[in-house]
């Protein structure tokens, strides 16, 4: 999914659907002036289980605003009233785009800043600025229209014409009447399965409701800010959820990723912004807790949640702690951390993060840890990483060759086991590669490797470099020269470096800088096995 999307999620607050139901309203339409803070806007809500309103590009947001401002038809918004709240069952993106225009907030304005506690990701701010600039160029701001209407003059005749019309134009509404909570929830899923496609993972997230898995995933995604899905917990647990969510988010997404890539200090899990982040966090916790979530083919009657709600927050905190330990195991300064370099293991040669590669490697290493064999990896880590550097397909082969999902993971783990075994016999990386591609199960890697090298050498005469080509060129040239662990010889990343006493501290080794050397945290812990 593209990450160049505008985050409008703060503009219509979320609320639990379960307040006492009342019959639906019958207001035939909303005015654009109703979408500023006041008697109407203040009661608008989205279902708390709905995915983030962050799937539209700047062009789509501006296009919707332009359509409305020019008097063209916009599909009706479907609403449902429950108690004092009016829920947007369908049309949240359309309505949010107009709220954004009315309030000059495309993800980093006053409403969004308050919603996220001023913790606006850099890229979200960039998208806000870009969209705002495009709106001013193509439509002009809503404030400009208000000013033109107030003084009935403008330097732009088209602006004055629109200003005379938009105040009277309604956004059509349809109401779901005489419906309870479950009926409204069913309507939401039935209607929304038609618009922007909801994939299997998204569906599982939405149906997970207020389970520990769903709440924990959202706490990580937004670093403990945004809509307070954990508001039912007592204050100490709420604070713990927010602290853990922020901590895991930092471990995954700091330092921020910039494209094209010009440094090897890339974050563990790519961009911390965009539609793919929540599904990634959901899958991370699922893996951390060893959960089995029914897939989209599971037959369901009604909309019964597939996971139990977390009533007090204990399960959510447990899930977040498990996810934190798992991420720390990969890349942190904690003693158990392997300090894997993301640019080698989890990014393509074009600089794109691959979540499947992370989950494949993580699953394999966790199994090694459980079997007490992690030291076997550390002993050959230098050669293992050299093989991946020379032949990137070893880390990220094409799924059309291995299959997708769990099948890919099982095949990749077999591949890593073979690499570990062959290198453990003292075989050099080049020879180990020849052994691997000589085996029937992995012979296809030879052609994949060749195709990869050919693609890397393909370009257009006289053309400039693409962003991917710039990133790939940097990574390819920088990885061989990267700093290495003084104990295992593996690549070092700034998020996972500790200093080892070359002459051991316990034996009187000096604290002088000349006696210090950078190493992986786990190598430091396993020093006796590596020297």
FISE-816369 format. One record per atom (N, C-alpha, C): residue in one letter; x, y, z. Coordinates in steps of 0.02 Angstrom, whole numbers, plus 50000, padded with zeros to 5 digits. Each point is the difference from the previous one (the first is absolute). Layout:
! FISE-816369
aXYZ;...
END
This chain:
! FISE-816369
x500424994050000;x499585006050000;x500445006250000;x499755005449967;x500375006150000;x500015003250069;x500555003350017;x500035003650063;x499875007449988;x499945002149935;x499875007049984;x499255001450005;x499754999350061;x499295001050013;x499935005450053;x499415002950002;x499845005450047;x499644997150060;x500255001350059;x499684997350060;x499475004850026;x499374998249987;x499435004050021;x499644996950060;x500344995350033;x499664995950050;x499765004150060;x500345005450016;x499825003950060;x499385004249990;x499785000949938;x499505005149986;x499294998050017;x499864993550003;x499364997650027;x500184995450058;x499865001950061;x500194995950058;x499684993149998;x500314995350035;x499744993250005;x499614999250065;x499534995349998;x499604998750060;x499764992849997;x499894997150058;x499714993350006;x499275000349977;x499804995149962;x499314999849975;x499484998250054;x500234997850058;x499554996550045;x499585004450047;x499945006449986;x499555004250040;x499284998049986;x499525001650045;x499304998149988;x499765002749933;x499684995849961;x499805001949932;x499365004150000;x499965004549952;x499405003949987;x499854999549926;x499405002149981;x499845000049929;x500435005049963;x500134998649937;x500455004249961;x499715006949985;x500445004749984;x499805006749983;x499725000349930;x499805006049980;x499725000649933;x500225006549967;x500575002750021;x500265006049968;x500204998249929;x499735003349949;x500134997949931;x500715001549976;x500355004550033;x500675001649976;x500395004050051;x500665000349989;x500455004050041;x500265005849959;x500075005850031;x500315005749968;x500764999950014;x500395003049957;x500725000450012;x500145003750065;x499585005050016;x500095003750063;x499874995750061;x499634994449990;x499874995450056;x500634996150019;x500515000149958;x500594995950011;x500555003750036;x499855005950025;x500465003550046;x499744998950071;x500445000350050;x499774998750069;x499375004050017;x499504996550023;x499375003250016;x499464995050014;x499375001849989;x499434996050021;x499934993449962;x500254999649939;x499934993949960;x500654996050003;x500555002949980;x500644996549996;x500184996550066;x499855003350055;x500214997450066;x499694993250017;x499464998149965;x499674993650014;x500184994549951;x500375001649948;x500194995049950;x500524995250028;x499924993549985;x500464995050023;x500114994649947;x500564996450006;x500124993949962;x499984994250048;x499814994049977;x500054994050044;x500724999150022;x500114998250063;x500684999650024;x500404994349969;x499654995149969;x500354994449969;x500195001549927;x499765005649973;x500135001549930;x500755001249988;x500254997849942;x500705001249983;x500135007549994;x500645001850002;x500185007049997;x499755003249935;x499785006250007;x499815003949941;x500645002949971;x500394995749968;x500665002049975;x500184995849940;x499544999849951;x500124996049940;x499995004249936;x499865006450006;x499965004249941;x500645003849989;x500205000749937;x500575004049981;x499815007450001;x500485004550000;x499835007249995;x499555001549940;x500144996749943;x499605001249940;x499274998150012;x499884994450035;x499314997950013;x499645004950047;x500365002350051;x499705004850047;x499825006449964;x500485002749962;x499885006249963;x499444999149949;x500004994349966;x499484998649951;x499305000150029;x499924997250060;x499354999950033;x499795007150018;x500475003950029;x499855006950018;x499815004149938;x500374999049947;x499875003549937;x499324998249972;x499824993650004;x499354997749977;x499445003650038;x500065000250066;x499495003350041;x499985007549985;x500585003249998;x500035007349991;x499715002149933;x500064995649950;x499745001649933;x499274998149991;x499694997650053;x499294998649998;x499824993349970;x500494995649992;x499864993449971;x499774995150054;x499724994449978;x499694995350046;x500524995850037;x499884999350065;x500404995650043;x499524994750028;x500194993749999;x499554994850027;x499805001550072;x499404998050017;x499735001550066;x500414996850056;x500015003350057;x500314997450060;x499464996150039;x500174994050023;x499524995950038;x500135000950075;x499495001850037;x500075001650071;x499544995550042;x500194999450063;x499594996350048;x500055003450067;x499435001650030;x500015003550064;x499934995050057;x500425000850050;x499964995850059;x500135004450061;x499485001150040;x500075004750054;x500115007049972;x500485003550027;x500145006849977;x500465000049940;x500324994449985;x500504999749948;x499694998249932;x500295002849947;x499804998349932;x500604996849966;x499934993649985;x500564996149973;x499995000149923;x500605000749972;x500084999749927;x500114992749982;x499504996849972;x500044993049981;x500354999249933;x499885004649955;x500344999949935;x500125007149977;x500605001249974;x500175006649975;x500475003850044;x500364996450046;x500455003450046;x500555003849964;x500274997049946;x500535003549964;x499735006249965;x499414999449969;x499725005849965;x499855005650049;x499694998250056;x499825005150049;x500625003050033;x500504995750014;x500615002550031;x500385004849955;x499984998749934;x500345004649953;x499685006950004;x499345000250007;x499655006550004;x500125003250069;x500034995950052;x500175002750066;x500715003049998;x500454996549965;x500685002449994;x500015006949966;x499615000749947;x499985006349964;x499715005650045;x499454998450033;x499675005050042;x500455002450057;x500444995650024;x500415001650058;x500745000849984;x500174999849935;x500705000849978;x500454995150037;x499794993750003;x500374994850037;x500024993749958;x500594998749973;x500094994049957;x500474995050034;x499954999850066;x500404995250039;x500485003150049;x500105006649996;x500465003350046;x499755006950021;x499345001149993;x499715006250023;x499814999850073;x499595004650022;x499845000750071;x499654993850028;x499504997449964;x499634994250024;x500454993950005;x500404998749947;x500444994250000;x500545000550053;x500285006050008;x500535000950050;x499754998550070;x499395002150015;x499714998650066;x499874992650008;x499744996849947;x499844992950002;x500624995750013;x500555001849969;x500624996150007;x500495002950051;x499765004450042;x500435002950051;x500625003349971;x499915003149942;x500555003449964;x500544995349975;x499894993450006;x500494995149976;x499834998249928;x500095004649954;x499844998949929;x500614997449965;x499974994049970;x500584997449963;x500205004749944;x500635000249985;x500265004649950;x499644999249933;x499904993849978;x499704999049934;x499275002150000;x499664999250056;x499315002350004;x499975007649992;x500495003450029;x500035007349992;x500155002049927;x500444996149968;x500165001349930;x499384999349957;x499614994750012;x499394999049961;x499485005650013;x499975002350062;x499565005750017;x500205006149959;x500645001650001;x500245006049964;x499884999449925;x500144994149972;x499914998949929;x499265000849980;x499564996850038;x499285000349984;x499745007150007;x500215003450052;x499795006950011;x500215004549942;x500614998949977;x500265003949943;x499604998649937;x499834993649988;x499624998249941;x499295002950003;x499705000050059;x499335002950008;x500025007449984;x500495003650026;x500045007249988;x500095001549926;x500374995749966;x500145001149929;x499394998549956;x499614994950018;x499464997749956;x499305002350022;x499915001050065;x499335001650024;x499995006450040;x500535001650033;x500075005250051;x499734997350066;x500225002950053;x499814997650066;x499275001650015;x499724996450048;x499315001550022;x499975007050029;x500535001950035;x500035006750030;x499965005449946;x500324998849943;x499965004749944;x499275000849977;x499644994349998;x499305000249979;x499575003850051;x500144998950064;x499645003750053;x500115007549993;x500635001949989;x500185007049994;x499655003149939;x500014996349944;x499675002549939;x499255000950010;x499694995350036;x499285000550013;x499845005850047;x500435000950050;x499885005250049;x500035007049968;x500505001049957;x500105006649971;x499735000449928;x499784994349974;x499704999549934;x500445003149945;x500634998850008;x500485001949947;x500614995650006;x500324998849944;x500604995850000;x500395001449936;x500654998550004;x500425001149941;x499894994649947;x499624994850018;x499884994449956;x499244999249991;x499755001549940;x499274999449989;x499724993050014;x500394994949984;x499784993150014;x499934998950075;x500465002850038;x499974999450073;x499365003250026;x499845006049976;x499405003450023;x499374996249981;x500014997149940;x499424996049977;x499904993950046;x500554996450014;x499934994250044;x499795002050070;x500275005750024;x499835002250067;x499265001550007;x499685002149945;x499295001550002;x499564993850000;x500314994349985;x499614993849994;x500124994950055;x500634999350021;x500164994250043;x499665000450068;x499845006150024;x499675000650065;x499304997150000;x499704999649940;x499324997449995;x499984992749976;x500584997549979;x500024993249973;x500034994950057;x499604994849995;x499984994850052;x500404993849978;x500284996850050;x500304993449990;x499454995150016;x499764996349951;x499434995550011;x500154994850053;x499494998450040;x500074994950052;x499444994949994;x500154993950018;x499504994750008;x500084997450071;x499444998150030;x500014997850070;x499794992850007;x500374996450041;x499794993250019;x499545000850060;x499384997949993;x499505001250052;x499804993550034;x499795000750062;x499734994350039;x500484994150001;x500645001550009;x500514994750000;x500385000150066;x500144994050025;x500404999350060;x500745000049984;x500424999050051;x500725000249992;x500244994749951;x499774993850008;x500244994749956;x499785001149928;x499405002649991;x499765001449933;x500425005549967;x500165005250039;x500415005449973;x500704997549984;x500274995750043;x500674997349988;x500004995649938;x499484996049992;x499944995849941;x499955004349937;x499635005550005;x499935004549942;x500675003049982;x500395001750051;x500665002949986;x500434995249959;x500064993850022;x500414995249964;x499724998549930;x499354999449996;x499694998349936;x500125005649949;x499925006250022;x500085005749955;x500735001149982;x500454999550050;x500705001749990;x500394994649963;x499724994149993;x500354994949961;x499975001749925;x499645005349984;x499945001949930;x500485005449979;x500185004850043;x500415005749980;x500734998249993;x500435003650039;x500714998250000;x500064993050028;x500294995249963;x500004993150022;x500294999150070;x499664995850040;x500254998250066;x500294993049994;x500664999550008;x500314993449991;x499894995750062;x500254993849996;x499864995250054;x500275002450067;x500605002850001;x500295002350063;x499605005850028;x499805004849957;x499605005650024;x499344997650029;x499694995249967;x499374997450024;x500094996950070;x500544996350009;x500134996950065;x500115005450053;x500345005449982;x500115005550048;x499345003150020;x499575001549950;x499375003250015;x499564995550044;x500004993649984;x499584995450037;x500294998350068;x500645001550011;x500314998750065;x499735004650053;x499665005549979;x499655004450047;x500445002750055;x499794999150062;x500375002550058;x500404994650034;x500254995349960;x500444994750027;x500695002950016;x500384996450039;x500685002150016;x500425000749937;x499894995549952;x500385000149938;x499875006549961;x499365001949994;x499835006049962;x500245006350036;x499895000350066;x500205005950037;x500765000850000;x500354994550011;x500735000250000;x500285002249933;x499704997449946;x500235001849933;x499935007549987;x499435002750021;x499885007149989;x500445004350045;x500164997650061;x500445003750045;x500705000649969;x500244994749968;x500665000249968;x499985004649938;x499484999249960;x499955003749937;x500055007550011;x499665002550051;x499985007250013;x500435002050060;x500464995750019;x500475001650055;x499645002350063;x499434996850014;x499635001650061;x499605006349997;x499945003049940;x499605006149993;x499384998549957;x499645005149980;x499414999149958;x499404997950041;x499534996749967;x499384997950034;x500174995350057;x499695001350058;x500164996450061;x499594993550003;x500234994949964;x499654993650001;x500034996750069;x500455002250041;x500104997050066;x499705004250056;x499525004349983;x499725004650050;x499614996550055;x499774993849988;x499624996550052;x500454997250055;x500654999749988;x500464997550050;x500105005350054;x500234997950060;x500155005150051;x500625003949980;x500135005550034;x500535004649980;x500694996849997;x500204996150052;x500674996949996;x500084995549939;x499484996249983;x500044995649941;x499985004149935;x499615005349998;x499995004349941;x500705002849987;x500315002450053;x500675002949993;x500504994749977;x499934993950026;x500464994749980;x499914998149927;x499374999749977;x499864998549930;x500335005349956;x499915006350018;x500285005549960;x500774999850000;x500294998750058;x500734999750004;x500284994249959;x499694994150005;x500234994249962;x499895001049925;x499435002849981;x499875001349930;x500525004749971;x500165005350037;x500505004849976;x500694996749996;x500164995850049;x500664996750001;x500094995349940;x499494996049986;x500054995349943;x500025003949935;x499615005449995;x500015004149940;x500705002849987;x500335002450053;x500695002649992;x500474994649977;x499944994150029;x500444994549980;x499914998149927;x499395000649976;x499864998049931;x500165005449949;x499865006350016;x499995005249948;x500495005850011;x500454999550047;x500505005150010;x500704997349983;x500445004049968;x499885006849976;x499535000049940;x499675005649985;x499535000249943;x500354998249934;x499634996849957;x500264998149934;x499905005749950;x500525001549962;x499965005049948;x500214996949934;x499645001849946;x500164997549934;x500225005749955;x500494998849957;x500384993749994;x500444998950061;x500184993850012;x500404998250058;x500725002549990;x500245003750050;x500685002649997;x500404998450062;x499734995650041;x500344997750060;x499794992950015;x500454996250031;x499824993250019;x499624999850067;x499945005750033;x499645000250063;x499255000649986;x499734994749969;x499294999849983;x499614996850058;x499355001650007;x499614996950054;x499884992649987;x499854996450053;x499894992849995;x499434998349952;x499465003950000;x499394997949965;x499755005249950;x500445003849970;x499805004649947;x499645006250027;x499545002649959;x499635006050019;x499504998550055;x499965004350049;x499514999350053;x499355003549984;x499865000749935;x499425003849978;x499714996649938;x499344999849997;x499684997149941;x499534994450019;x499624997749950;x499484995050012;x500284993250019;x500634998749985;x500284993350014;x500244999250072;x500055005450038;x500304999750067;x499574996050049;x499355001450002;x499564996350046;x499994992549986;x499914997849937;x500044992749988;x500674997050021;x500545003749990;x500664997550020;x500024999050076;x499775005050038;x500014999550073;x499544994450024;x499444999149967;x499534994650016;x500354993249991;x500354999249944;x500354993749986;x500584999050048;x500335005450020;x500554999650047;x499774997250067;x499465002750026;x499744997550065;x499754992949992;x499674998649944;x499764993149988;x500584995150004;x500565001849969;x500604995750002;x500294999750070;x500025005750034;x500295000250067;x499634995650050;x499344999649992;x499594996150046;x499834993149974;x500244998349940;x499864993449972;x499264998949987;x499645005249980;x499284999549990;x499844997149932;x499424997049995;x499744997649936;x499345003749988;x500025004549951;x499415004149985;x499644997149939;x499364998550004;x499644997349942;x500085004649939;x500094997149941;x500085004149941;x499325002049971;x500025003749944;x499395002849972;x499524994749973;x500234993849993;x499564994849974;x499584996850055;x500155001750063;x499624997250055;x499275002349996;x499544995350005;x499295001849996;x499785003150066;x499635005549994;x499765003550059;x499265001549993;x499644999950054;x499315002250001;x499985006350043;x499725005449972;x500015006350036;x500705002850003;x500135003750055;x500655003250007;x500284998850070;x499984993850023;x500284998450065;x500755000649996;x500305003650048;x500725000950000;x500354993250005;x500564999349964;x500364993750000;x500464999450060;x500125005550035;x500445000150058;x499625003350058;x500104997850061;x499645002950057;x500245007150014;x499555004150025;x500195006850020;x500464999750061;x500425005050006;x500435000650058;x499675004950048;x499724997650056;x499605004350043;x500415004850043;x500624998150019;x500375004150047;x500695002349976;x500234997549943;x500645002249973;x500574995350013;x499914995150043;x500564995550017;x500244996149938;x499544997649960;x500184996249940;x500365004549949;x499755006249992;x500315004749953;x500725001450021;x500115001250064;x500675001350025;x500454994049990;x499734994150011;x500394993849989;x500194999449927;x499535001449955;x500144999549928;x500535005049979;x499965006150026;x500485005249983;x500704998250027;x500034997250059;x500654998050027;x500304994549958;x499594995349977;x500254994649957;x500275002849934;x499645004749971;x500225003149937;x500655003850012;x500055003450055;x500605003950016;x500614995450006;x499914994550035;x500564995250008;x500224997249933;x499514998749956;x500164997249935;x500395004949957;x499785006350001;x500355005249961;x500695001350029;x500055000150066;x500655001050032;x500484994449982;x499744994149993;x500414994249980;x500335001249933;x499655003449954;x500275001449934;x500495005850000;x499805005750030;x500405006049993;x499895004750059;x500474999950047;x499975004450058;x500674999450036;x500075003650055;x500614999450040;x499904995350060;x499424996650002;x499904995150053;x500474994149992;x500184996850056;x500514994849999;x499844994249953;x499354998649990;x499814994349957;x499985001749926;x500115006449983;x499905002249930;x500554997649953;x499774997449943;x500464997849948;x500255005949958;x499645005650002;x500225005849963;x500034999049924;x499504996649972;x500004998949928;x499965006649962;x500395000449946;x499995006249961;x499424999949951;x499515004650008;x499414999849958;x500155000749925;x500495004249983;x500145001249928;x500204993649965;x500314995350035;x500204993749970;x499424995050001;x499674999350057;x499524994750009;x499295001649977;x499795006350007;x499295001549993;x499835005149945;x500505002649965;x499885004849947;x500224996949934;x499625001649947;x500204997749933;x500595004149977;x500304997849944;x500565003749972;x499795006849974;x499355001249996;x499755006649978;x499805004350060;x500134997550061;x499875003950060;x499304999650027;x499614994949981;x499324999250025;x499984994950057;x499675001750054;x499934995550057;x499534994249981;x500184993950020;x499584994149988;x499834996750066;x499375000750020;x499794997250064;x500064992450000;x499874996849942;x500044992649997;x500714997750016;x500505003649976;x500704998250014;x500145000450075;x499735005250032;x500105000750073;x499684994250037;x499384998449983;x499664994650036;x500324993249987;x500254999049939;x500344993749985;x500634999150043;x500425005150000;x500634999750038;x499864999550075;x499525004150022;x499845000050071;x499754993250024;x499564996949962;x499734993450019;x500564994950004;x500465000249952;x500564995350000;x500455001050060;x500175006350014;x500465001450056;x499684998450068;x499355001250005;x499664998350063;x500034992450011;x499924996149947;x500054992850007;x500714997850019;x500505003349971;x500694998550021;x500105001650073;x499735005650022;x500065001950071;x499664994950045;x499414997849980;x499644995150041;x500374993350004;x500374998349947;x500384993749999;x500695000850031;x500175006150022;x500655001250029;x500574999949949;x499845001849937;x500494999549946;x500195006849971;x499845005450034;x500145006649973;x500755001249993;x500394997050043;x500735000949995;x500264997149935;x499684994849975;x500214997249935;x499945005249945;x499485004150005;x499925005449951;x500535005350010;x500135001950062;x500505005250013;x500694998049975;x500154993750005;x500674997649980;x500115000649925;x499474999549960;x500085000449927;x499665006249971;x499805004650045;x499615005849978;x500355004049945;x500645001050007;x500375003849950;x499924996949930;x500084993449996;x499954996649936;x499264999749976;x499544999250047;x499294999849985;x499795006649967;x500225005650030;x499825006649973;x500365001449934;x500604997349993;x500365001049937;x499634996549943;x499724994250014;x499614996449948;x499405004249978;x499645002950049;x499425004149983;x500215006349962;x500575002950020;x500245005949966;x500174998549927;x500324994249989;x500194998149932;x499404997749959;x499514997050034;x499414997249965;x499375001950039;x499745006249989;x499425002450038;x499394995649997;x499944995749948;x499424995649995;x499964995150058;x500564999050034;x500004995550058;x499585003050057;x499955006550002;x499615003150052;x499295001549979;x499905001549936;x499345002249976;x499854996949932;x499914993449995;x499844996949935;x499305001549979;x499864999149936;x499345001449973;x499494995150028;x499415002650020;x499494995650028;x499694995349948;x500055001949935;x499714995549950;x500404993549994;x500605000050029;x500404993950000;x499884995850063;x499895003450055;x499934996550064;x499284999450024;x499555003549967;x499325000350026;x499945006150045;x499415001150029;x499895005950041;x499834998150071;x500005005150044;x499804999050069;x500424994950037;x499654995550037;x500344995050041;x500454995449960;x499794998649938;x500414995549959;x500685003149986;x500015006549984;x500645003449990;x500434999650062;x499705001250058;x500385000150062;x500324993250013;x499624994749990;x500284993350013;x500594998649953;x499935001849937;x500544998849952;x500615004250016;x499885006350020;x500575004450018;x500364997450062;x499644997350047;x500334997350059;x500424993949983;x499764995949954;x500414994449977;x500635002449966;x499945005449961;x500585002949966;x500515002650051;x499765003650050;x500465002750051;x500334994350039;x499624994750014;x500294994350035;x500574996949959;x499904999449934;x500514997149957;x500625004649998;x499895006549993;x500565004750000;x500404999550064;x499644999650057;x500334999750065;x500414993550006;x499714994649978;x500354993650005;x500624999849956;x499935002249937;x500564999749953;x500565004650023;x499835006150020;x500525004650024;x500314997550065;x499614996550041;x500264997350062;x500534994649992;x500034997149940;x500514995049986;x500665003149979;x500015006849998;x500615003549980;x500025001749926;x499464998949964;x499975001449928;x499995007649988;x500425002649956;x500005007249984;x499345002049967;x499815006450004;x499365002349972;x499904998449926;x500525001149958;x499924998649928;x499854992749987;x500364995650035;x499894992949991;x499324997950028;x499805003050056;x499354998450030;x499445001949952;x500075005549964;x499515002049949;x499944994649946;x500564997549977;x499984995049948;x499674993650025;x500124998350063;x499674994150029;x499255001050003;x499795005850023;x499285001650007;x499644999449933;x500275003349948;x499655000049935;x500064993349964;x500434995650026;x500054993349972;x499494995250029;x499625002250050;x499494995850031;x499335001249966;x499624994749985;x499375000749963;x499515005150030;x499965000350066;x499525004550032;x500165007449988;x500655001549988;x500215006949995;x500355001749935;x499964995649951;x500335001249936;x499745006349966;x499365001650011;x499705005949968;x500355006550020;x500355000050057;x500335006150023;x500535002449951;x500294995449962;x500525001949951;x499715004749948;x499424998149971;x499695004349949;x499735006450030;x499744999650062;x499765006150033;x500575004850011;x500584997450020;x500595004150012;x500225003449935;x500004996249947;x500205002749935;x499525005549977;x499354998750007;x499505005049981;x500085006450042;x500144999150064;x500095005850044;x500595004349976;x500554996849985;x500595003749977;x499875003549933;x499614996749957;x499845003149935;x499555006150010;x499524999550045;x499565005750014;x500405005950028;x500474998550043;x500415005350030;x500415003549947;x500154996649946;x500425003149947;x499605002949943;x499334999950005;x499575002449946;x499805007250012;x500055004249949;x499815007050005;x499905002949931;x499805006449998;x499895003549936;x500575004849987;x500254999849940;x500555004449980;x499805007350007;x500415003950032;x499885007250006;x499485002050051;x499714995250036;x499485001550049;x500305001050070;x499635003650042;x500225001050069;x499864993950042;x500304999850059;x499894994350045;x499325000650034;x499664994550007;x499394999850040;x500195000150073;x499515001350043;x500144999950072;x500224993150023;x499694994849971;x500184993150018;x500724998549979;x500195002549940;x500684998849976;x500525003550045;x499835006050022;x500455003750045;x500084996250066;x499444997750028;x500024996350063;x500404993649992;x499854996349945;x500354993749988;x500745000949991;x500195005249962;x500715001249989;x500375001550064;x499675003950045;x500335001650063;x500074993850044;x499454996250008;x500034994150043;x500524995049975;x500014998949935;x500464995249971;x500735001950012;x500155006449997;x500705002250010;x500185000950074;x499495001750041;x500145001550070;x500044993850045;x499604994949986;x499984994150045;x500694996750009;x500394998949946;x500654996750009;x500485004050044;x499905006650003;x500455004250039;x499725001750069;x499434997050018;x499685001650064;x500424997650059;x499915003350057;x500344997950061;x499784992950019;x500474996350029;x499864993050017;x500154998650073;x499654995150026;x500094997950069;x500694997050009;x500355002150052;x500684997650012;x500014992750022;x499434997250020;x499984993050023;x499764995249946;x499455001649965;x499734995349950;x500155002149928;x500185006349989;x500135002449933;x499385001949961;x499424999850032;x499385001849966;x499915007649997;x499535002249958;x499885007249991;x499725003150064;x500205006150014;x499765003750058;x499525005549979;x499495001150040;x499525005449990;x500005004350062;x499935006649991;x500045004650057;x499504998850055;x499444996749986;x499504998650052;x500184994150044;x500554996649984;x500164993950037;x500764999150007;x500335005150027;x500724999650012;x500135000850074;x500404995650028;x500265000750068;x500764999749996;x500335002350052;x500735000250000;x500284994450044;x500434996049971;x500304994350034;x500725001750021;x500194997750059;x500705000550021;x500414994749964;x500455002049956;x500424995149966;x500404995950050;x500335003450047;x500294996750058;x499455000150053;x499774994250019;x499394999550040;x500015004250064;x499435003150012;x499935004250060;x500104995950063;x499744993850000;x500064995750060;x500724998050015;x500435000949950;x500714998250009;x500445006250003;x499675005750015;x500385006250008;x500065004149937;x499614998349949;x500035003849937;x499845007350011;x500375004349966;x499965007250009;x499365002949969;x499795005850027;x499435003749972;x500225004949947;x500634999849981;x500255004549948;x499674998449933;x499915005349960;x499674999049936;x500364994949957;x500654999550007;x500394995349959;x499824992850016;x499694998850058;x499814993250019;x499274998549984;x499645004849972;x499304999049984;x499914998349926;x499514995949986;x499864998249931;x499244998849992;x499715002249943;x499284999349990;x499804992849983;x499484997650033;x499774993149988;x499244999950005;x499714994549976;x499284998850010;x499874998450073;x499425002050027;x499854998350070;x500034992550013;x499714995949956;x500004992850012;x500704997049996;x500405002649954;x500694997749995;x500385001650064;x499855005750029;x500325001950064;x499804995150054;x499364998049999;x499754995250050;x500294993149989;x500144998249938;x500254993349982;x500755000149985;x500345005050025;x500715001049983;x500414993750010;x499894996550054;x500414994050014;x499944994749946;x499434999849966;x499904995049947;x500295002249933;x500185006449994;x500215002749936;x500745001549994;x500374999350055;x500725001449997;x500404993850018;
END
